[in-house]
Structure formats: C-alpha cells, structure tokens
Amino acid sequence: MDLFMRLIEEHGYIFLFFSLMLELIIIPIPNELLMTYAGFMVYQDKLNWILAILMAGTGGMIGVSVSYWIGSKLGAPFFYKYGRKVHLGPEKLDKMAAWNERYGKMLLIFAYFIPGVRHITSIFSGITKITFKTFAIFAFPGVFIWVGTFITLGRIFGPKWEQFHQETSKFLVIASIIGAIIYVIYFVIKTNRERIKEDGMLLFEHTFKRFKTFLGIKFFILFVSIIFIGLVSFMVGLIQDFIANEFGQFNVISSMVIHYTFDERWEQVMKVFSRAASWRVLDTIILLTVVWILVNGKNKLMELQFYAVNLIGAVLFGKGLHILFSYLTRGRNFSEEFPSGEMIMAIIVLGFFLYVVIRHPISHLFSVIMVFLEIGVIGMLAVSYSYLDIQQSSDIVGGLAFGGVWVSLVILITEIFRFIDLIKTTPIKGK
C-alpha cells in the first residue's frame, strides 16, 4: 500500500485515473483505501476534491466499459469453462445471476460497495447482453457514488483518515440501508406510477391552486411536517454525537441535575412512572387507540391500517437500530442501549394515541388535557429511567428522538392519504 500512496503523491490525478480503471478490469488494487488517502490529500489542498472525483470516476467508467465489452465478446461459455482461472467460475456467475434476478439493474448502482461483486457485475452485464445504453445509465452513476463516498470520507476524516478507514465499512452499512430505502421507493413508484402521478397532481392542485380549500388539514400537515423535519435534524445530531462518543459529559450533568431535583423521597413515584413503558401499559394504550378509532374515526379502515404500520414499524425500527448501532460500535466502549428501545416504543404508542385523540376529539378541553397529561407522563418516564439508573440519559433522549421521527412520519403519511381521499370525495364548487 505504501507504493500506491507514494505513486498517488507523485502522480496525483493520473494515477487515480488508471488505478480505478485497472481495478474495474479485474486487477486487484486496494482502491477503497487509496481513494480515502486521496481524500486526505484533498484535505491537505494537494488535490482538488471535484477534480479527484471526476478523474477517479472517469477511470472507473472506462474500466467498467472495458469489462462490459470483455463479457459481451467472450460470452458465458468461455467463463463457465475458463472462469476459475480469473476467479470468475460458474459459482460466482450463478450467484450474480441470482442477485441480478432479485435486484435487477439497481444492483449496478450499489454493487461497487460490495468487495468481490463490483469486479464482476460489468462482465456479467456483458455476458447477459444488456444493452450498453442501459448498462451505462445504471453503472456510471454507481461508479461516481462509490468514488465520491470514499474520497469525501477521506476529506472529512483528514489527518485521522487511516485511523478511521476501518470505520468506512460501518458507513457502508448506513449507505446500504439508504440504498435499500431508495430501491423500495423506486419499486413503489414503478408499480404505482399512474396512481402516484394522479394523486400528486391532485395534491399540487389543491395545495397551491386552491389554497383556501381544506385549509385546516393543510395547516395540520404543515405542522406535522415541521415537527418531523425538526426531529430528523435532532436525530442526525444525536447520531453524530454518538459516533464521536460525546455523550459522557451530558450523561453526568443530567444525572446530577435529576438526582438533585428529585431526592430519595421520589423513589416510589419514579418506580410508578417507569412502568409507563411496560408492555402491560402499552398494550392498554394500543387497545384504547383501536377502540377510539373504531368509535370516533371517520376513515376507520385507513387509520387502522396505518396504525398497524406504526406498530410493526416500531418493533422493526427499534430492533434494526440496535443491530445497526451494535455493529457500528463493535469492540468499542459505547452504550449498548442506544437508542432506548423502551423509549422508542413508548413515544410511538403514546404519540399515536395522542394523535387520534386530537384528530377525533370528544371535546377540545379533553384534547388539551390529554396533550399536557401525555407530555407530563413521557417527561416523567424519561426522568424515572435516569433517576433509577435503568438507562443513561443519552440512551433515553435517543429513544425519544428516534421514536418521534417514526411516529411523526406515520402521522404525516396518514394525513396526506386522508387529504387525498377528501379531495376525491368532495365535489369542487362550480363544477
């Protein structure tokens, strides 16, 4: 690796160009480490960030194009017969075929992040006779995303690029999750294109062209959107602080303040509030929410469907976050409880219950009382977990933030669907 680092220091963009081109024609070069080092050179102002990405990406584009041409000209019979000599035997080709059948052309975008896969996707595309135009539309952006990610990480880490290079695999987990989300969105849009187009036009028309119609629900959607965006921003900040391991002082100070404010006489009260996150209490709230929707809801089926999504997503979201953060902090001294699973579940269950109470009030006074009551319960629940040393304050705050993001997203989507249904079922004046 020292040789490659010396070569990029001496020849800069030219070596970056050829190293990316050669690796993607199945010549083993540790380009992920090399690109991270190139990012460090960008940090030192020895290379230009945009020019480095352009040169590396262009070299990669040429490399994948050559690989595509090789696969197209030699064909499957050649690789099934001689492929093992270049680590492209039948097993790898069959594996690629299965991946291609499952993920389709989208694999070309994200395959470069997967060692051992990026080297053969282009050849496999040539073997399967995908048109070069289709191949280029998906593969070329994938090359630039891959190149840009590692050069940018090197630039961000700066002098600590080598120390943090081992952490890049953890960022790739996040990138893979984002990629999976993008793929799901792409699949949903592709399979519901006409409906999305129709509903999108209705939303645009009734939001901007007919601003005064359905004004109440528009302001409610705007209000929930602001809350969602604010929580997402807060959540991103928490993730950054967690990865940087900067919660120590916050945990110490918050614990001191809580124990100073609530002395030993509060212990029994705190134990009572801590049970608000127990499944017995949450199950009761879930049942109350369902009953409230059935009795007071106007679009019962839709709300129950989204409530089911809310609960299922809450479980998957909580479990998935713990798996992700456990992987991110493997072998390091980090809290294993971040973000608090109990807080995630509590805020999601209590938050949606408060939403249906506000959305279908039996009286405005009751709704106001419920708002203050739930804020008090959630606040005391959080305090009790810290007071009783069940979890650290940072874990608790993280759970509330992550849970808040999920429940506000579900509420936002529910309101958008409700808005669309109202548009479709309400006659327009003058028609």
C-alpha positions in Angstrom: 0.0 0.0 0.0 3.0 2.3 0.7 3.9 2.0 -3.0 0.4 3.1 -4.1 0.4 6.0 -1.7 3.7 7.2 -3.0 2.5 6.9 -6.6 -0.6 9.0 -5.9 1.5 11.6 -4.1 3.9 11.8 -7.2 1.4 11.4 -10.0 -1.9 12.6 -8.4 -4.9 12.5 -10.7 -3.2 10.4 -13.4 -2.5 7.5 -11.0 -6.0 7.9 -9.5 -7.5 7.6 -13.0 -5.5 4.5 -14.0 -5.9 2.7 -10.7 -9.7 2.9 -10.8 -9.7 1.9 -14.4 -7.5 -1.2 -13.9 -9.3 -2.4 -10.7 -12.6 -2.5 -12.5 -11.0 -4.6 -15.3 -10.3 -7.2 -12.5 -6.8 -6.1 -11.5 -6.6 -6.2 -7.7 -5.8 -2.7 -6.3 -6.9 -1.6 -2.8 -8.8 1.4 -4.2 -11.1 2.0 -1.3 -8.0 2.7 0.9 -6.4 4.6 -1.9 -9.4 6.8 -2.5 -9.6 7.5 1.2 -6.0 8.6 1.1 -6.8 10.8 -1.9 -9.5 12.4 0.2 -6.8 13.1 2.8 -4.7 14.8 0.1 -7.8 16.9 -0.7 -7.9 17.9 3.0 -4.3 19.0 2.6 -5.1 21.0 -0.5 -2.8 18.8 -2.6 -5.7 17.7 -4.7 -8.9 19.3 -5.8 -12.0 17.5 -4.4 -14.2 17.8 -7.5 -11.3 17.0 -9.9 -10.3 14.0 -7.9 -13.8 12.6 -8.1 -14.0 13.3 -11.8 -10.7 11.7 -12.6 -11.3 8.6 -10.5 -14.9 8.3 -11.7 -13.9 8.7 -15.4 -11.2 6.0 -14.9 -13.9 3.8 -13.3 -16.3 4.4 -16.2 -13.7 3.3 -18.7 -12.9 0.3 -16.6 -16.4 -0.9 -16.3 -16.9 -0.3 -20.1 -14.0 -2.5 -20.9 -15.2 -5.2 -18.5 -18.6 -5.0 -20.2 -17.0 -5.4 -23.6 -15.0 -8.4 -22.4 -18.1 -10.1 -21.1 -20.0 -9.3 -24.2 -17.3 -10.6 -26.6 -16.3 -13.7 -24.7 -19.7 -14.8 -23.5 -21.0 -17.2 -20.9 -19.5 -20.4 -22.3 -15.9 -19.0 -22.1 -16.3 -18.0 -18.4 -18.0 -21.3 -17.4 -15.1 -23.1 -19.0 -12.1 -20.9 -18.0 -13.5 -18.5 -15.5 -12.0 -20.2 -12.4 -8.5 -19.1 -13.6 -9.5 -15.5 -13.1 -11.8 -16.1 -10.1 -14.9 -16.0 -12.3 -16.1 -19.6 -12.1 -19.6 -20.9 -12.5 -20.3 -20.4 -8.8 -19.8 -16.7 -9.0 -21.7 -16.4 -12.3 -24.6 -18.3 -10.8 -24.5 -16.1 -7.7 -24.5 -13.0 -9.9 -27.5 -14.4 -11.9 -29.5 -14.9 -8.6 -28.6 -11.4 -7.4 -29.5 -9.9 -10.8 -32.8 -11.7 -10.8 -33.6 -10.4 -7.3 -32.4 -6.8 -7.6 -32.4 -6.2 -11.3 -30.5 -3.2 -12.8 -30.4 -1.4 -9.5 -27.6 -3.8 -8.5 -25.4 -2.0 -10.9 -25.6 1.2 -8.8 -24.7 -0.3 -5.5 -22.6 -3.3 -6.4 -19.3 -1.2 -6.3 -19.6 -1.0 -2.5 -19.5 -4.8 -2.2 -16.0 -6.3 -2.5 -15.8 -9.2 -4.9 -19.1 -8.2 -6.6 -18.1 -4.9 -8.1 -15.4 -6.7 -10.1 -17.8 -8.9 -12.0 -21.0 -7.0 -12.3 -19.8 -5.3 -15.5 -18.6 -8.6 -17.1 -21.8 -10.3 -16.1 -23.8 -7.4 -17.7 -21.9 -8.0 -21.0 -22.5 -11.7 -20.8 -26.2 -11.3 -20.3 -26.3 -8.9 -23.3 -27.8 -6.0 -21.5 -27.7 -3.0 -24.0 -24.7 -0.8 -23.3 -27.0 2.2 -23.0 -29.0 0.6 -20.2 -25.8 -0.6 -18.6 -24.3 2.9 -18.7 -27.4 4.5 -17.2 -27.1 2.5 -14.1 -23.4 1.6 -13.8 -21.8 5.0 -14.4 -23.7 6.8 -11.6 -22.8 3.8 -9.3 -19.1 4.3 -10.1 -19.3 8.0 -9.2 -21.3 7.3 -6.0 -18.7 4.8 -4.9 -15.8 7.0 -5.8 -17.3 10.2 -4.3 -18.2 8.4 -1.0 -14.6 7.3 -0.2 -12.8 10.4 -1.4 -15.3 12.5 0.7 -14.8 10.3 3.7 -11.0 10.8 3.4 -11.6 14.6 3.2 -13.9 14.6 6.2 -11.6 12.5 8.4 -8.5 14.5 7.4 -5.4 13.6 9.5 -7.3 10.7 11.0 -8.1 9.1 7.7 -6.0 5.9 8.4 -7.4 5.6 11.9 -11.0 5.8 10.6 -10.5 3.9 7.4 -11.6 0.7 9.3 -14.8 2.6 10.1 -15.8 3.0 6.5 -17.4 -0.4 6.4 -19.8 0.9 9.1 -20.7 3.9 7.0 -21.3 1.4 4.2 -23.9 -0.3 6.4 -25.7 3.1 6.5 -25.2 3.6 2.8 -26.7 0.1 2.2 -29.7 1.0 4.3 -30.2 4.2 2.4 -29.8 2.2 -0.9 -32.4 -0.3 0.2 -34.8 2.6 1.0 -34.1 4.1 -2.4 -34.8 0.8 -4.0 -38.1 0.3 -2.1 -39.2 3.9 -3.1 -38.2 3.1 -6.7 -40.1 -0.1 -6.7 -43.2 1.5 -5.2 -43.1 4.3 -7.7 -42.6 1.9 -10.6 -45.5 -0.3 -9.6 -47.9 2.5 -8.8 -46.8 5.1 -11.3 -50.2 6.1 -12.6 -51.8 6.4 -9.2 -48.8 8.4 -7.8 -49.0 10.7 -10.8 -52.7 11.2 -10.4 -52.5 11.7 -6.6 -49.5 14.0 -6.9 -51.4 16.3 -9.4 -54.4 16.4 -7.0 -52.2 17.3 -4.1 -50.4 20.1 -6.1 -53.7 21.5 -7.4 -55.5 21.6 -4.1 -52.4 22.8 -2.1 -51.4 25.7 -4.3 -54.1 26.4 -6.9 -56.9 26.1 -4.4 -55.2 27.2 -1.2 -58.3 28.1 0.7 -59.9 24.7 0.3 -59.3 22.1 3.1 -57.2 24.8 4.9 -57.4 23.1 8.3 -55.9 19.8 7.1 -53.2 21.7 5.1 -52.1 23.5 8.2 -52.1 20.2 10.2 -49.9 18.6 7.6 -47.6 21.6 7.6 -47.4 21.4 11.4 -46.6 17.7 11.5 -44.0 18.2 8.7 -42.2 20.9 10.7 -42.1 18.5 13.7 -40.9 15.7 11.6 -38.1 17.8 10.0 -37.1 19.1 13.4 -36.9 15.6 14.9 -34.9 14.3 11.9 -32.4 17.2 12.3 -32.1 16.4 16.1 -31.7 12.7 15.3 -28.9 13.3 12.9 -27.1 15.4 15.5 -27.5 12.6 18.1 -26.1 10.1 15.7 -23.0 12.3 15.1 -22.5 12.8 18.8 -23.0 9.1 19.5 -20.4 8.1 16.8 -18.0 10.7 18.2 -18.7 9.3 21.8 -19.5 12.8 23.1 -22.3 11.9 25.5 -20.2 11.4 28.6 -20.5 15.0 30.0 -24.2 15.2 29.1 -24.9 12.0 31.0 -23.0 13.1 34.1 -24.6 16.5 34.2 -28.1 15.4 33.5 -27.9 12.6 36.1 -26.6 15.1 38.7 -29.4 17.6 38.0 -32.1 14.9 38.1 -30.9 13.5 41.4 -30.5 17.0 42.9 -34.1 17.9 41.8 -35.7 14.6 42.9 -34.3 13.3 46.2 -34.8 9.8 47.7 -38.4 10.6 48.7 -39.3 10.4 44.9 -38.1 6.8 44.5 -41.6 5.2 44.8 -43.1 7.8 42.4 -40.3 7.2 39.9 -40.9 3.4 40.0 -44.6 4.0 39.2 -43.7 6.3 36.2 -41.1 3.8 35.0 -43.9 1.2 34.5 -45.4 3.5 31.8 -43.0 1.8 29.3 -44.1 -1.7 30.4 -45.9 -3.9 27.8 -49.0 -4.1 30.2 -49.4 -0.3 30.0 -48.5 -0.1 26.3 -50.9 -2.9 25.4 -53.7 -1.0 27.2 -52.9 2.2 25.3 -52.8 0.2 22.0 -56.3 -1.2 22.8 -57.6 2.2 23.7 -56.3 3.6 20.4 -58.0 0.9 18.4 -61.3 1.5 20.2 -61.0 5.3 19.8 -60.5 4.9 16.0 -63.5 2.4 15.8 -65.8 4.7 17.8 -64.7 8.2 16.6 -62.7 7.7 13.4 -64.2 8.9 10.1 -61.9 6.7 7.9 -61.6 3.7 10.2 -60.0 1.2 7.8 -57.3 3.6 6.6 -56.4 4.7 10.2 -56.3 1.1 11.5 -54.0 0.2 8.5 -51.6 3.0 9.3 -51.7 2.2 13.0 -50.7 -1.4 12.2 -47.8 0.0 10.1 -46.9 2.3 13.0 -46.7 -0.7 15.5 -45.0 -3.1 13.2 -42.5 -0.5 12.1 -41.9 0.5 15.7 -40.7 -3.1 16.5 -38.6 -3.4 13.3 -37.3 0.1 13.7 -36.2 -0.4 17.3 -34.6 -3.8 16.6 -32.9 -2.6 13.4 -31.4 0.4 15.2 -29.9 -1.7 17.9 -28.4 -4.1 15.4 -27.0 -1.2 13.4 -25.5 0.6 16.3 -24.2 -2.6 17.9 -22.3 -3.2 14.6 -21.1 0.5 14.4 -19.7 0.3 18.0 -18.4 -3.3 17.9 -15.2 -3.6 20.0 -15.5 -0.1 21.4 -16.7 1.3 24.7 -20.2 2.5 23.8 -23.6 2.2 25.4 -25.4 -1.0 24.2 -28.8 0.6 25.0 -28.6 3.5 22.5 -31.2 4.4 21.5 -33.5 3.2 24.2 -35.9 0.6 22.8 -38.4 1.2 25.7 -38.5 4.9 24.9 -38.9 4.3 21.2 -41.9 2.0 21.8 -43.4 4.3 24.4 -43.2 7.5 22.3 -44.6 5.7 19.3 -47.6 4.2 21.1 -48.4 7.2 23.3 -47.7 9.6 20.4 -50.2 7.9 18.0 -52.8 7.7 20.8 -52.5 11.5 21.3 -52.8 12.0 17.6 -56.2 10.1 17.3 -57.4 11.9 20.4 -56.6 15.3 18.8 -57.8 14.2 15.4 -61.2 12.9 16.7 -61.8 14.9 19.9 -64.8 14.3 22.1 -64.2 17.9 23.4 -61.5 20.5 22.9 -60.9 20.7 26.7 -60.3 16.9 26.9 -57.8 17.1 24.0 -55.9 19.9 25.7 -55.9 18.0 29.0 -54.6 14.9 27.2 -51.8 16.9 25.5 -50.4 18.1 28.8 -51.0 14.8 30.5 -49.1 12.8 27.9 -46.2 15.4 27.9 -46.0 15.0 31.6 -46.1 11.2 31.6 -43.4 11.0 28.8 -41.3 13.5 30.6 -41.5 11.7 34.0 -41.0 8.3 32.3 -37.7 9.7 30.8 -36.7 11.2 34.2 -37.5 7.9 36.1 -35.3 5.8 33.8 -32.4 8.1 34.5 -33.3 8.5 38.3 -33.4 4.7 38.8 -30.3 4.2 36.7 -32.1 2.0 34.3 -30.5 3.7 31.3 -28.2 6.6 30.6 -29.8 10.0 29.7 -28.3 9.9 26.2 -30.0 6.5 25.5 -33.3 7.9 26.7 -33.1 11.0 24.6 -32.1 9.0 21.6 -35.1 6.7 22.0 -37.5 9.6 22.3 -35.9 11.3 19.2 -35.9 8.1 17.0 -39.4 7.1 18.1 -40.6 10.7 17.5 -39.3 10.6 14.0 -41.1 7.3 13.2 -44.5 8.2 14.7 -44.5 11.7 13.1 -43.7 10.2 9.7 -46.6 7.7 10.0 -48.9 10.5 11.1 -47.7 12.7 8.2 -48.4 9.9 5.7 -51.8 9.2 7.3 -52.8 12.9 6.9 -51.6 13.0 3.3 -53.7 10.0 2.4 -56.6 11.5 4.3 -56.2 14.7 2.3 -56.2 12.8 -1.0 -59.4 10.9 0.0 -61.0 14.2 0.9 -60.1 15.7 -2.5 -61.5 12.7 -4.3 -64.8 12.6 -2.4 -65.5 16.3 -2.1 -67.1 18.0 -5.2 -65.4 21.1 -6.4 -67.6 24.2 -6.3 -68.6 25.4 -9.8 -68.4 22.0 -11.4 
